Every structure is written in structure tokens, then in C-alpha cells.
Amino acid sequence: QGTFKVDSLILAAGSKAAPVSGSDGSGYDLAKSFGHTIIKPLPALVQLRCPEKFFKQLAGVRADASVILYSDGRKLAEDKGEVQLTDYGISGIPVFQVSRFAARALDEGQDVRAVLNFYPECPETETRRILKERSERLKERQVEDFFSGWIHKKLAALFLKQAGIRPDRTVGSLTEAQIQTLGDLLCRFEVSVNGTNSFEQAQICCGGVDVREVDAQTMESKKVKGLYFAGEILDVDGICGGYNLQWAWSSGAAAGKCAGRESDK
């Protein structure tokens, strides 16, 4: 709406996440016009998409689990808590916590996989002992009841199908190898990750104005005197728990105080 000449300017236009709130990414163009470098913005604190067809039958399942992300065999991040299985992939707080690493690796063309452990509170060796003990105790029951009271029945049905075990068999007929396979599925359920949900579903972005070009104490640009930044327009992102809100408030307070002093000169 015209040209303005000012002593100080604070850019606090947000990122591209949740554009319904007004953060449409236009702040990046403003920062770029002042000569600043923009690290490519990508969705973060967001759901992960998986190509496996079985997710449609798992939609709605919630389970306490750990999530470990791998990229080309290298561990990227992990977290645990309530994981939500959807018709397109995985969601829930632990997935959000690791999602920024998946987004960046996928953008770089890397292969990304997620390994879910649906009994994370117990070491794998102990879990296998429990499974063996359970198979002996329930040997007269049908296999479809093997995980009853332990994991969701949709998950149990998938595990049996993945292991090639008919649900009408008795638990006592399971071989050592089949029990081992069920233990592997329970503790190391591996899925591919081929994308994230869009900026519309993302709570925040990773990426933004390169922080190496901004004074960490004052939030002032190192390129343009009197230009300040605050909040998510910068390449700063945190996990769930209020950290991103705190960053917005703290950087805003620093930028406001310093820009105000500049204007008073």
C-alpha cells in the first residue's frame, strides 16, 4: 500500500504453515528483497504419509509406540507416545516430533523409513520371552486371540497376515519361527515414508531466514541496519510443548526492545 521510510522495521510475518491464519509465506519474499538467504521452508510438526496399502485397514487405531526415523540406513530421530494410524500413514505427537527430519531428508531425495515399536517399554528380549510364555498359556485358543488385551485387533490381524498365519489356527500350532516373526512385527514394524501432509496441516515450518545472517542477541539483520526479525519467519523450529510459541515471544521481545531503542536515537 505504498512506500514507507522508517528507522526500524520488524519482519514477523510467520512462515507458510497454517496459511488460514494469514502466514502465506510472503514474508520470505520481503526478507529476500533485503538480500537475505532463505532456507527452503518445509512442513514440520506434521503427519507423515506412507505408501503401504494396509494403512486403509488400520485407520483410527491409536497405540503407545516409539517411532524411529531412518534415512538411507542412518538414524535421524526418535520419539515415543501415542501414535495414530491413519488411512494415509502415521500421525500423533511422536510423529510430529520427528517429522521435520523426514521432510528435509525427503526434499533431498533420500529414502526415509519409520520403524514403530508397539511395546517400547520392554526390551525386545523380554518381549520375546513374554510372547513365548503367552503362546504356551493360550495354546488352546485361536491365533486371532493371541494379542487380545495387548494391541488393537486391527493391528493383530495385520501382524498375522504379514506373518502368513491363518487366524483360525490354534496358538499351540505356532512354530518358533512364527512367534519370532510376530515379535519382529510387534517391536520393529517398518514402513516407508514418501511424504508429509501439506503446509495447510503443518503446525510450523522448518526453514526460513538463515539465522547466520541475524544477530542472535538483538534479532537485527547483519545485512541491513534497522531491519529486525521475529518468530517463525526465521529458520528456527522446535518440538511440541510450547517451544515454538516461546521462540516467537522471546524473539519478538528482543526485536521490539532493540528496534525501539534504534527508533529513539
N, C-alpha and C positions, 0 to 999 in steps of 0.2 A: 504493500500500500504506500509506496513511495520510498524516498531515500532519507535515512536518518543519520545524523552525525552525533556521536556520543563519545564520552570519555571512557566509559566501560560498557562491556556487553557480556552477558552471561548466556551461553547456549545450554539450555536444559530441556531439549525437545524430545527426550526419550529415544527409544530405538525403533524397531519395526514390529516388535511383539505386541499382541493385542491391539491391532490398529483401530478397533472400535472405540478405544479410549482417546484416539487422536494421534497416537505415535505412528506416523506413516512413513518414517524414515527420511523425511525432508531435512531434518537437522544434519544428516550426514552431508548432504549437498552444500549446506551453508558452511559447515566446517571445512569441506574440501575447497570451497571458494576462497578460504583464507589460507590455503596452502597446506592444510593438514592431511595426513595419511589416514585412510580408513581401512581398518582390518575388516575383512568381509563379514558382515553380520549374518549369523545363522540362528535358527531357533534353539533355545535352551530351556531347561525345566519344561520338557515337552514329552509326549508319548513317542514310543519307537514303533516303527512299522516292520512287520516280519512277513515273508512271502509264504510260509508254510500253510497249506490249506486246512490243516486240522484246527487252526485258531477259530474258525467259524463255530466249531462244536464246543469250544472252551469259553465262548463269550459269556461274561458275567461271573466267572469264577474269581474269587479272591482268596489269596493264600499267603501266609507268612513265608517269606523266602529271601534268600540272598541273590543278588544279581551281580555277576562279574562280566565286564566287557573286555573282549579281546579284539585286537586289530592285527591282522597278519601274524597271529600267534603270540603277540605281545599284549600283556595285561595293561589295560587303560585305566580302569576304575572299578570300584565295587561299593555296594551298599546293601542294607537289608531292611526289611519291614514288610508292610502289606503290599504285595504285588497284585495288580488287577490284570486279568487276561481278557482281551477284547477280540472282536471278530477280525481285527486287522493287525494285532500284535500285543505289546505289553505296555502297561501303564502303572500308575501308583507312585508314591513318593520315592521309593528306592530307584525306580526307573528314571524319574525326573532328575535325581541327583547325579546320575551318570550320563544323562542324555547329551550334554554339551560335548563330551568327548566323542560320542558316536557321531554327532553332527559334523564335527571338524574332520574326523577320520574319513567319513563317507564323502565329504566335499573334496578331500584329497585323493579320492579314488581307491581307498583302501578297503579290504574285506573286513567286515565287522560282524562279530558273533557275540551272542549273550548266553551265558551259562547260568541256569537257575538251579538253586538247591532248595528243595521244598522241605528240608528238615535241617536247617542251618545250625540249630542249637546243639547238634550232636555230631561228633567226629564221624567220618564215613565208616571207619572200622566198627564203631559202636552201633551205627545204623544197620550194618550188615548182620551183626550179631542179633539185633532185635528182629530183623526180618527172618532169620533162620529160626529163632525161638518162636516167632509168630506162626511160621509155616508148620511147625510141629504141633502147636496148640490148636490150630484151626484146620488140621489136616482133613477132617470130615466135611468141612464146608466147601462151597463152590468158590472158585477163584475170584469171581466177581465181588465176593465179600472180603477178600484178602486185606484191602486197605480201608475197610469200613471203620468209621470213627477216627481215621487218621488224616486222610486227604479227601478232597471233594470227589464225588462219584464220577464226575466228568473226566477229571484227571486220571482217576484209577482206570476207567475204561480205555482211555488213550494209552496209558502205560501198557496195559495188557495187549492192546492191538499192536503197539510198536514192538513189543517183545514176541509177537506171533503166538500168543497164548489164548486159546478159546475160553470165554468166560464161564462155560458150563462144566469145565473140568474141576476136579477136586483139588484143593490146596495140596493135599498129600502126594499128588501125582507130579508136582513141580520138581524139576531137576535142579541140581546145584547151580548149573549154568543159567537156568531161567531165573532163579532167585537172585543171582548175581546181576543179571540184566535189569531186573526190576529195581535193584539197589542203585545201579548206574543211572537209570532214568529218574529216580527219586532225588538223587544227590547231584547229578550232573546232566540236567536236561538242557541240551544245546539247541539254539535256534539261530537262524540268520537274521541280521538286521540290514534292511535295504533302504531305510529312510526314516525321517521323522515326520510328525504331523506339521502342519503349516505354521506360519507366523501367527495366524488367527487363533490357534490353540496354545501357542507358546506363552509362558508366563513372562519370560525375559529373552534377551538375545545374548549370545557371545559374539564378540566383535565390536567394532565401533572406532572412535577416535583413538589412535595409537597413544598410549599413556606415556611413552618415551618423549613425546613432544609437549608434555604438560608438566608444570611444576607441581610436585606431589604435596607441597605444603600450602600453596596458595590457590591451586587449580587454574593458574594463569597459563595461557599459551606461551610456549618458548619461541614461537614464531611471530606472534603479533601482540605487541604490548596493549594491555587493556582488554584483551579477549580472554574470557574465562569459560570453564566447562563444569557441569554438574550432572550427576546421575548417570543414567544408562546410555547416554549418548557416547560415553567413554567405553573403552574395551575393558570393562570390569564386570564380572558376573560371579555370583555366589550360589551356594546351595540353598535349599529351602530352610526356613527358620527365621525369616526376618532380616537376613543379611543384606539382601538387595535393597530393602527399604532403608536399612541403616546407612548403607552406602549413599543412597540418594539424599538422605537428611544431612549426613556428615559432610559430604562434598558440597552440598548446597550451602550449608552454614559457612564453610571455609571460603567458597567462592563469593558469597554475599558480603562477608566481612571485608575481604580483601578488595573486591570491586568497589565497595562503599568508600573505603579509605582512599582508593585511587580517584574516585569522583570528587572527594572533598579537597583534593590538592588544588 
